[in-house]
Amino acid sequence: MIVGSDISRYPNTPRPTCRGYLHKRTQSAILKGWRKRWFVLKHDGYLHYYKHKKDEGKCRPLEVTKLEGAEIGVDTSLGKPFVFKCIPQTGNRIFYFCATSNQEMKRWLEAMDKAVHP
């Protein structure tokens, strides 16, 4: 049981398909670089992310992105290992993620691919 999560309040809610820390590339006017964030891919195909794991179920996500129809895949253009990108259908944004291992990257890519093609 996850304390502080909506799962404890709604036991019939399906568990997220994938969750964990990833580094997300930040390209704002003020901040540039990689930030560690807690990501939750829900069964409805929406990717939520939070600043910390403890924020899930307690705070609103920093952002929610619909993955259906998105373009996802490994990215080697940044010269960093275990990087993959997601280009949602809506908006004109590209998300770059960095996993801690090849296995972790594959886990996320498989889960995201299921959300892209429901």
WOZISUL-V108689 format. One record per residue. N is the residue number from 1. SS is DSSP state (alpha for helix, beta for strand, coil for the rest). OMEGA is omega in whole degrees, 0 to 359 (NA if undefined). D_CENTER is the distance of its C-alpha to the mean C-alpha in Angstrom with 2 decimals. Layout:
<<N,SS,OMEGA,D_CENTER> <N,SS,OMEGA,D_CENTER>>
This chain:
<<1,coil,180,21.46> <2,coil,182,18.82> <3,coil,178,20.82> <4,coil,181,19.77> <5,coil,178,17.24> <6,alpha,179,18.04> <7,alpha,180,18.56> <8,alpha,179,21.74> <9,alpha,181,23.06> <10,coil,187,22.28> <11,coil,180,22.93> <12,coil,178,22.82> <13,coil,179,19.22> <14,coil,178,17.33> <15,coil,176,14.96> <16,coil,181,11.23> <17,coil,180,10.88> <18,beta,176,8.35> <19,beta,178,7.48> <20,beta,179,8.04> <21,beta,171,8.30> <22,beta,171,7.26> <23,beta,181,9.40> <24,beta,179,8.62> <25,beta,179,11.86> <26,beta,181,13.78> <27,beta,179,16.64> <28,coil,180,18.26> <29,coil,183,22.05> <30,coil,184,22.23> <31,coil,173,19.43> <32,beta,180,18.62> <33,beta,184,16.92> <34,beta,179,13.87> <35,beta,178,12.46> <36,beta,181,10.99> <37,beta,178,8.40> <38,beta,182,7.45> <39,beta,178,4.10> <40,beta,175,5.70> <41,beta,185,6.02> <42,coil,181,9.60> <43,coil,180,12.69> <44,coil,177,13.34> <45,coil,179,10.67> <46,beta,178,8.78> <47,beta,179,5.12> <48,beta,170,6.13> <49,beta,186,5.99> <50,beta,177,9.29> <51,coil,182,11.65> <52,coil,178,12.59> <53,alpha,183,12.28> <54,alpha,181,15.54> <55,alpha,181,14.38> <56,coil,180,12.61> <57,coil,180,15.44> <58,coil,182,17.58> <59,coil,173,16.18> <60,coil,178,14.68> <61,coil,176,11.04> <62,coil,178,11.18> <63,beta,176,9.67> <64,beta,183,8.97> <65,beta,176,8.59> <66,beta,183,10.51> <67,coil,182,9.73> <68,coil,179,13.36> <69,coil,180,15.38> <70,coil,175,12.81> <71,beta,180,13.77> <72,beta,177,11.67> <73,beta,179,13.32> <74,beta,179,14.37> <75,coil,180,15.60> <76,coil,186,18.72> <77,coil,184,19.85> <78,coil,177,18.68> <79,coil,182,20.74> <80,coil,180,18.21> <81,coil,174,17.42> <82,coil,179,14.20> <83,beta,173,12.64> <84,beta,184,10.96> <85,beta,178,10.39> <86,beta,177,9.33> <87,beta,180,12.17> <88,coil,179,12.02> <89,coil,181,15.56> <90,coil,181,16.03> <91,coil,181,16.43> <92,coil,184,17.16> <93,coil,173,14.09> <94,coil,176,12.52> <95,beta,173,9.19> <96,beta,180,9.92> <97,beta,176,7.96> <98,beta,178,10.37> <99,coil,181,10.53> <100,coil,180,13.69> <101,coil,178,15.40> <102,alpha,180,15.95> <103,alpha,179,15.61> <104,alpha,178,12.14> <105,alpha,180,11.13> <106,alpha,178,13.04> <107,alpha,180,11.52> <108,alpha,181,7.99> <109,alpha,178,10.06> <110,alpha,180,12.25> <111,alpha,180,9.97> <112,alpha,179,8.45> <113,alpha,177,12.14> <114,alpha,178,13.33> <115,alpha,180,11.37> <116,alpha,181,12.73> <117,coil,184,16.16> <118,coil,NA,16.73>>
